């Protein structure tokens, strides 16, 4: 009998969807540099307008994100 936990993990997605802001975009290469909420920078596939908020999944811009207020809080 297979491990039930492994079966459950196989149902979950491997890549999470990340919210990012576009720093720069190069149409010639089809890539953009984005900044995540954590401050990390990534080079991803896809282009968008500089300063736009986008959703990134699997190293690719999947869509633009709606304009919403963002809050940051520290939980102890």
N, C-alpha and C positions, 0 to 999 in steps of 0.2 A: 504494500500500500504506500502511495506517495505521501510525502510530508505535506500536511494540510496548510501549514504556514507558507511554504513555497508556492502552493497552488494559489493562495490568496495574493501573494506578492506579484504573481504573473498577471493578475487582473488589473493591477495598478499601472499608471503611466510612468515611464522612466524619466521623462523630461518634465520639469515644471515650467509654467508660464511665468515670465519675469516682466516687470514693468521697468521701462528704461526711457531715457531722454537722449535724443540724437545729438551728438556733438558735431559730426561731419559726415558727409555722404559723397561717395565717388561713383558717378553714373558709369564711368568707363569700365570700372571693375565690378560694378553691381554690389558694392559693399558699403557698410556704414560703421562708424565707431559710435558706440552708445555708452552711456553711464547708467549703471544700475542704482537703485535706491541706497545700496550699501556703499556707493562710491567707487566700486570696481568698474573698470572699463573693458569692453569687449568689442572685437571686430566681428560683425555678423553679416550674413548675406541679406541683400535687399537694400533699397534706398528709401529715404524719407526726407522731408524738409528739416533743416537744422533747427533744433529747439523743440521739435515735435515729440510728443510722448507716444511711445509704441509698445506693443506687446511682443516679446521675444520668446521663441520656443525652439529648442534644438539648434541654436545658432543661426536662426533665421527670423527676420521680422515677419510676423504673421498678420498683423493689422495695426492700425492706429488706435490708440487708447482714447476713450472719452475724457474730456476735461473735467477733472474732479479735484476737490480739495484733498491735500495729503497731509497726514499728521504723523508725527514720530513721537513715540513714548517709550520710556524705559520702565520695565517691570522688574521689581525686586522680589 
